Amino acid sequence: MNIIDMLQSLWESTGIRQGTQWENWVMILVSFVLFYLAIARKFEPLLLLPIAFGMLMVNIPGASDVLFFKGYSPENHTLPSGETGGLFYYLYQGVDKVIYPPLIFLGIGAMTDFGPLISNPKSLIIGAGAQLGIFITFFGAVLLGFKGAVAASIAIIGGADGPTAIYLNQQLSQMYPQLGVGNFLPAIAIAAYSYMALIPAIQPPLMRLLTTKKERSIRMEQLRPVSKREKIIFPIVVVCLVALILPQALPLIGCLMLGNLLKESTVTERLAKTASNELINIVTIILGLMVGAKAIGPTFLKLETLKIIALGLTAFCFGTVGGILVAKLMNVISGGKINPLIGSAGVSAVPMAARVSQKEGQKYDPDNYLLMHAMGPNVAGVIGSAVAAGVLLAIPW
């Protein structure tokens, strides 16, 4: 091959020569917006930054052929016989085989203190109320024309839990391959993680709308101390109950509680440290990168995606509303002892939602400390979203 042919071959392989569709350029611009939100505004940077980078990489002309395999598209992710996949093809197997979400839950469990929930079990009721967003959104998705399994996959966005959304989508995709549930994963995952990042902007207006100044100023009694024995028994009991009642939720709940037991037992400190640091950090990078890498312009920019984005916002709003309304009711029943602001923390975004409750409460009473009270509903929301996913998996669609 002479020098001219070599240069011609090199030119033909460049992204400039291959060209791209306008949708890819739009997604590249969207990735820049996510970079801004992650870096400049610090909105969930651990999640948004890998997602944005994956989105940027895969929409560069010709990149998907290198990162996945030649001829790849989100609808066709089966490696042709005799072909060798690229880096993203093999990394994506952890999403496709539903491996990454339970590992994320393992790390979350190792970082979570269930003490506030154990100290105040009534927090479970608030966490359950915050799942209202899931079921409201399900019926909304059905009304917008989505089929049952797809509507269920969209509805879980209301749990404010990205790993759970990915887990449910991929499980339903394997159970009902004819419905193409997996094709909606990029929109669902990006909506879930983006709205999680925007919780500090979404929740406060709803909190102020649904509560009075007097309610927002309520000081709650200090939580009772929780013994080490209680903290050790709790994850074991939860796993046994879930396994007996709703085994579909066991992969998520089981890993969550294993991580927590590693932490609370104090005899596996090295394992707890690994789960809460190295493991969850590695999996978060890969999972975020793979979610972004599925957002390829021509398949992502569709009317269904816009519907999912709108439904995701609806889900978060109704989840917040459900938690606050349940907390208001509990406040009335308790004779004014519960600050309804902690109800907004019933969504699963730990610990961001609890911090929002704390920050909002201190606007009206700088010496009011709601954080630990809000952590009860917050960790209850983690359990609640996983249980809701199990319920949606148990229903035959």
C-alpha positions as CSV (number, residue, x, y, z in Angstrom):
1,M,0.0,0.0,0.0
2,N,1.5,3.3,-1.0
3,I,1.4,6.5,1.0
4,I,-1.6,7.9,-0.9
5,D,-3.7,4.8,-0.1
6,M,-2.6,4.9,3.5
7,L,-3.7,8.5,3.9
8,Q,-7.0,7.8,2.0
9,S,-7.7,4.9,4.4
10,L,-6.9,7.1,7.4
11,W,-9.2,9.8,6.1
12,E,-12.0,7.3,5.6
13,S,-11.7,6.2,9.2
14,T,-12.0,9.6,10.8
15,G,-15.1,10.8,12.4
16,I,-15.1,13.9,10.3
17,R,-15.3,11.8,7.1
18,Q,-18.0,9.5,8.5
19,G,-20.3,12.3,9.4
20,T,-23.2,12.1,11.8
21,Q,-26.8,13.0,12.2
22,W,-28.1,16.2,13.7
23,E,-29.5,14.3,16.7
24,N,-26.0,13.3,17.7
25,W,-24.9,16.9,17.8
26,V,-27.9,17.7,20.0
27,M,-26.9,15.0,22.4
28,I,-23.4,16.4,22.5
29,L,-24.8,19.7,23.5
30,V,-26.9,18.0,26.2
31,S,-23.7,16.4,27.5
32,F,-22.2,19.9,27.8
33,V,-25.2,21.0,29.8
34,L,-24.8,18.0,32.1
35,F,-21.1,18.9,32.5
36,Y,-22.1,22.4,33.6
37,L,-24.6,21.1,36.1
38,A,-22.1,18.6,37.5
39,I,-19.0,20.8,37.7
40,A,-20.2,24.4,38.0
41,R,-23.4,23.8,39.9
42,K,-22.3,20.6,41.7
43,F,-25.6,18.8,41.0
44,E,-24.9,15.1,41.8
45,P,-21.4,15.3,40.1
46,L,-20.6,11.7,41.0
47,L,-23.6,10.6,38.8
48,L,-23.9,13.3,36.1
49,L,-20.3,13.6,35.2
50,P,-19.8,9.9,34.1
51,I,-23.3,10.0,32.4
52,A,-22.3,13.2,30.5
53,F,-19.0,11.8,29.4
54,G,-20.5,8.5,28.2
55,M,-23.1,10.6,26.2
56,L,-20.4,12.7,24.7
57,M,-18.2,9.8,23.7
58,V,-20.9,7.7,22.1
59,N,-22.3,10.5,20.0
60,I,-19.0,11.4,18.3
61,P,-19.1,10.3,14.7
62,G,-18.2,6.7,14.3
63,A,-17.5,6.2,18.0
64,S,-20.2,3.6,18.7
65,D,-18.6,1.3,16.1
66,V,-15.4,1.4,18.1
67,L,-16.8,1.5,21.6
68,F,-19.5,-1.3,21.1
69,F,-19.1,-3.0,17.7
70,K,-19.6,-2.1,14.0
71,G,-23.3,-1.5,13.2
72,Y,-24.3,-1.1,16.9
73,S,-27.5,0.7,17.9
74,P,-29.4,0.7,21.2
75,E,-32.1,-1.5,19.5
76,N,-29.5,-3.9,18.2
77,H,-26.9,-4.7,20.9
78,T,-26.3,-8.3,20.0
79,L,-22.7,-8.9,19.0
80,P,-22.5,-10.4,15.5
81,S,-21.0,-13.9,15.3
82,G,-17.3,-13.9,15.0
83,E,-17.0,-10.2,15.9
84,T,-15.1,-8.8,18.9
85,G,-16.8,-6.1,21.0
86,G,-15.3,-2.9,22.1
87,L,-14.8,-1.7,25.7
88,F,-18.3,-0.4,26.2
89,Y,-19.9,-3.6,24.9
90,Y,-18.3,-5.7,27.7
91,L,-18.8,-3.1,30.4
92,Y,-22.5,-2.9,29.5
93,Q,-22.9,-6.6,30.3
94,G,-23.1,-5.5,34.0
95,V,-26.2,-3.5,33.1
96,D,-27.7,-6.0,30.7
97,K,-27.2,-8.8,33.3
98,V,-28.5,-6.6,36.1
99,I,-25.2,-6.8,38.1
100,Y,-24.4,-3.2,38.8
101,P,-27.6,-2.0,40.6
102,P,-27.4,-4.6,43.5
103,L,-23.7,-3.8,43.9
104,I,-24.6,-0.1,44.2
105,F,-27.1,-1.1,46.9
106,L,-24.4,-3.0,48.7
107,G,-22.3,0.1,48.9
108,I,-25.3,2.2,50.0
109,G,-26.1,-0.2,52.8
110,A,-22.5,0.0,54.0
111,M,-22.8,3.9,54.1
112,T,-26.3,4.0,55.7
113,D,-27.3,4.4,59.3
114,F,-30.7,2.8,59.9
115,G,-30.7,4.1,63.5
116,P,-33.2,7.0,62.8
117,L,-35.6,4.5,61.2
118,I,-35.2,1.9,64.0
119,S,-35.6,4.7,66.6
120,N,-38.8,5.9,64.9
121,P,-40.4,3.1,63.0
122,K,-43.3,5.4,62.0
123,S,-40.9,6.8,59.5
124,L,-41.7,3.7,57.4
125,I,-45.2,5.1,56.9
126,I,-43.8,8.3,55.5
127,G,-41.4,6.4,53.3
128,A,-44.4,4.4,52.0
129,G,-46.4,7.5,51.4
130,A,-43.6,8.9,49.2
131,Q,-44.0,6.0,46.8
132,L,-47.2,7.7,45.7
133,G,-45.3,9.1,42.8
134,I,-44.5,5.7,41.5
135,F,-48.2,4.6,41.2
136,I,-49.5,8.0,40.0
137,T,-46.9,8.0,37.3
138,F,-47.7,4.4,36.3
139,F,-51.3,5.3,35.5
140,G,-50.1,8.5,33.7
141,A,-47.8,6.4,31.6
142,V,-50.6,4.1,30.6
143,L,-52.8,7.0,29.7
144,L,-50.0,8.3,27.4
145,G,-50.0,5.0,25.5
146,F,-47.2,3.1,27.2
147,K,-47.7,-0.6,27.6
148,G,-47.9,-2.2,31.1
149,A,-44.3,-3.3,31.6
150,V,-42.9,-0.1,30.0
151,A,-45.3,2.0,32.1
152,A,-44.0,0.2,35.3
153,S,-40.4,0.8,34.2
154,I,-41.1,4.5,33.8
155,A,-43.1,4.8,37.0
156,I,-40.2,3.6,39.2
157,I,-38.5,7.0,38.5
158,G,-40.8,8.2,41.3
159,G,-38.7,6.3,43.8
160,A,-35.9,8.8,43.2
161,D,-33.5,5.9,42.9
162,G,-31.4,5.5,39.8
163,P,-30.1,1.9,40.5
164,T,-33.6,0.7,41.2
165,A,-34.9,2.2,37.9
166,I,-32.1,0.5,36.0
167,Y,-32.7,-2.8,37.8
168,L,-36.4,-2.8,37.2
169,N,-36.1,-1.8,33.5
170,Q,-33.5,-4.6,32.8
171,Q,-35.5,-7.2,34.7
172,L,-38.7,-6.4,32.8
173,S,-36.7,-6.2,29.6
174,Q,-35.6,-9.8,30.1
175,M,-39.1,-11.0,31.2
176,Y,-40.9,-9.3,28.3
177,P,-38.4,-9.0,25.4
178,Q,-41.2,-8.6,22.8
179,L,-42.2,-5.2,24.4
180,G,-38.8,-3.6,23.9
181,V,-38.7,-2.3,27.5
182,G,-34.9,-2.1,27.4
183,N,-35.0,0.5,24.6
184,F,-36.4,3.0,27.1
185,L,-33.5,2.6,29.6
186,P,-31.4,5.6,28.5
187,A,-34.4,8.0,28.9
188,I,-35.5,6.5,32.2
189,A,-32.0,6.4,33.8
190,I,-31.1,9.9,32.7
191,A,-34.5,11.2,33.9
192,A,-34.0,9.5,37.2
193,Y,-30.5,10.7,37.8
194,S,-31.1,14.2,36.5
195,Y,-34.1,14.8,38.7
196,M,-32.3,13.3,41.7
197,A,-29.6,16.0,41.1
198,L,-32.4,18.6,40.9
199,I,-34.1,17.7,44.1
200,P,-32.8,20.9,45.9
201,A,-34.7,22.9,43.2
202,I,-37.8,20.6,42.8
203,Q,-38.7,20.0,46.4
204,P,-38.6,23.4,48.3
205,P,-41.5,25.0,46.4
206,L,-43.7,22.0,47.0
207,M,-42.7,22.0,50.7
208,R,-43.6,25.6,51.1
209,L,-46.9,25.1,49.1
210,L,-48.1,22.2,51.2
211,T,-47.1,23.4,54.7
212,T,-47.7,26.4,56.9
213,K,-45.1,28.5,58.5
214,K,-46.1,27.2,61.9
215,E,-45.7,23.6,60.7
216,R,-42.3,24.3,59.2
217,S,-41.2,25.7,62.6
218,I,-42.1,22.6,64.6
219,R,-39.3,21.2,66.7
220,M,-39.3,17.5,67.1
221,E,-38.3,15.5,70.2
222,Q,-34.8,14.0,70.2
223,L,-34.7,10.4,68.9
224,R,-34.0,7.7,71.4
225,P,-30.5,6.0,71.3
226,V,-30.4,2.8,69.3
227,S,-28.4,-0.1,70.6
228,K,-25.8,-2.0,68.6
229,R,-27.9,-5.2,69.0
230,E,-30.9,-3.5,67.3
231,K,-28.8,-2.3,64.4
232,I,-27.4,-5.9,63.9
233,I,-30.8,-7.6,64.1
234,F,-32.6,-5.1,61.8
235,P,-31.0,-6.0,58.5
236,I,-31.4,-9.7,59.2
237,V,-35.1,-9.3,60.0
238,V,-35.7,-7.1,57.0
239,V,-34.1,-9.7,54.6
240,C,-36.2,-12.5,56.2
241,L,-39.4,-10.6,55.8
242,V,-38.7,-9.6,52.2
243,A,-37.7,-13.1,51.2
244,L,-40.9,-14.5,52.6
245,I,-43.3,-11.8,51.3
246,L,-41.7,-10.4,48.2
247,P,-38.7,-12.4,46.9
248,Q,-38.6,-10.3,43.7
249,A,-37.1,-7.4,45.7
250,L,-34.5,-9.6,47.4
251,P,-31.5,-8.9,45.1
252,L,-31.7,-5.2,46.0
253,I,-32.9,-5.4,49.6
254,G,-30.5,-8.3,50.3
255,C,-27.4,-6.4,49.0
256,L,-28.6,-3.3,50.9
257,M,-28.9,-5.1,54.1
258,L,-25.7,-7.1,53.7
259,G,-23.8,-3.8,53.3
260,N,-25.4,-2.5,56.4
261,L,-24.7,-5.6,58.4
262,L,-21.0,-5.4,57.3
263,K,-21.0,-1.9,58.8
264,E,-22.9,-2.5,62.0
265,S,-21.4,-5.8,63.0
266,T,-18.0,-4.0,63.4
267,V,-16.2,-7.3,62.8
268,T,-15.9,-6.8,59.0
269,E,-14.5,-3.3,59.0
270,R,-12.3,-3.9,55.9
271,L,-15.3,-5.3,53.9
272,A,-17.5,-2.4,54.9
273,K,-14.9,0.1,54.0
274,T,-14.4,-1.5,50.6
275,A,-18.1,-1.7,49.9
276,S,-18.7,1.9,50.9
277,N,-15.7,3.3,49.1
278,E,-13.8,1.5,46.4
279,L,-16.6,-0.9,45.2
280,I,-19.4,1.7,45.0
281,N,-17.1,4.3,43.4
282,I,-15.9,1.9,40.7
283,V,-19.4,0.7,40.0
284,T,-20.8,4.2,40.0
285,I,-18.3,5.3,37.3
286,I,-19.0,2.3,35.1
287,L,-22.8,2.5,35.5
288,G,-22.9,6.2,34.8
289,L,-20.7,5.8,31.8
290,M,-22.9,3.0,30.4
291,V,-26.2,5.0,31.0
292,G,-24.8,7.9,29.1
293,A,-23.4,5.6,26.3
294,K,-26.9,4.4,25.6
295,A,-28.2,7.9,24.8
296,I,-27.4,7.9,21.1
297,G,-29.0,10.8,19.4
298,P,-31.2,9.2,16.7
299,T,-32.7,6.7,19.1
300,F,-32.9,8.9,22.1
301,L,-34.5,12.1,20.7
302,K,-38.0,10.8,20.2
303,L,-41.5,11.8,21.4
304,E,-41.4,8.9,23.9
305,T,-38.3,10.4,25.5
306,L,-40.0,13.7,26.0
307,K,-43.0,11.9,27.5
308,I,-40.7,10.0,29.9
309,I,-38.9,13.2,30.9
310,A,-42.3,14.8,31.7
311,L,-43.5,11.7,33.6
312,G,-40.3,11.7,35.6
313,L,-40.9,15.2,36.8
314,T,-44.5,14.2,37.7
315,A,-43.2,11.2,39.6
316,F,-40.7,13.2,41.7
317,C,-43.4,15.9,42.5
318,F,-46.0,13.4,43.5
319,G,-43.4,11.4,45.6
320,T,-42.6,14.6,47.5
321,V,-46.3,15.4,47.8
322,G,-47.2,12.0,49.1
323,G,-44.5,12.0,51.8
324,I,-45.5,15.5,53.0
325,L,-49.2,14.7,53.1
326,V,-48.6,11.6,55.2
327,A,-46.3,13.6,57.5
328,K,-49.0,16.3,57.9
329,L,-51.5,13.6,58.8
330,M,-49.1,12.1,61.3
331,N,-48.6,15.6,62.7
332,V,-52.3,16.0,63.3
333,I,-52.6,12.6,64.9
334,S,-49.6,13.2,67.2
335,G,-50.9,16.5,68.4
336,G,-48.4,18.7,66.5
337,K,-45.2,16.8,67.3
338,I,-44.1,16.0,63.7
339,N,-42.7,18.6,61.3
340,P,-44.2,17.8,57.9
341,L,-41.0,19.0,56.2
342,I,-39.5,15.6,56.9
343,G,-42.1,14.0,54.6
344,S,-40.3,15.3,51.5
345,A,-37.3,13.1,52.6
346,G,-39.4,10.0,52.0
347,V,-38.1,9.7,48.5
348,S,-35.0,7.5,48.1
349,A,-32.3,10.1,47.3
350,V,-30.1,9.6,50.4
351,P,-29.0,11.8,52.0
352,M,-29.8,14.7,49.7
353,A,-33.5,14.8,50.4
354,A,-32.9,14.8,54.2
355,R,-30.5,17.7,53.8
356,V,-33.2,19.6,51.9
357,S,-35.6,19.1,54.8
358,Q,-33.0,20.3,57.2
359,K,-32.1,23.4,55.1
360,E,-35.8,24.3,54.6
361,G,-36.6,24.0,58.2
362,Q,-33.7,26.2,59.3
363,K,-35.0,29.0,57.1
364,Y,-37.8,29.4,59.7
365,D,-35.9,28.4,62.8
366,P,-32.1,28.5,62.5
367,D,-31.8,26.3,65.7
368,N,-34.1,23.6,64.5
369,Y,-32.3,20.4,63.5
370,L,-34.4,18.1,61.4
371,L,-31.6,16.1,59.7
372,M,-31.7,13.0,61.8
373,H,-35.5,13.0,61.9
374,A,-35.6,13.3,58.1
375,M,-33.1,10.4,57.7
376,G,-35.7,8.0,59.0
377,P,-38.1,8.6,56.1
378,N,-35.1,8.9,53.8
379,V,-33.7,5.4,54.4
380,A,-37.3,4.1,54.6
381,G,-37.7,5.5,51.0
382,V,-34.7,3.4,49.9
383,I,-36.4,0.3,51.2
384,G,-39.8,1.4,49.9
385,S,-38.6,2.0,46.3
386,A,-36.9,-1.5,46.2
387,V,-40.1,-3.1,47.5
388,A,-42.2,-1.1,45.0
389,A,-39.9,-2.5,42.3
390,G,-40.5,-6.0,43.6
391,V,-44.3,-5.4,43.5
392,L,-44.0,-4.3,39.8
393,L,-41.9,-7.3,39.0
394,A,-44.4,-9.6,40.6
395,I,-47.3,-8.4,38.5
396,P,-47.8,-10.3,35.3
397,W,-47.8,-7.8,32.4
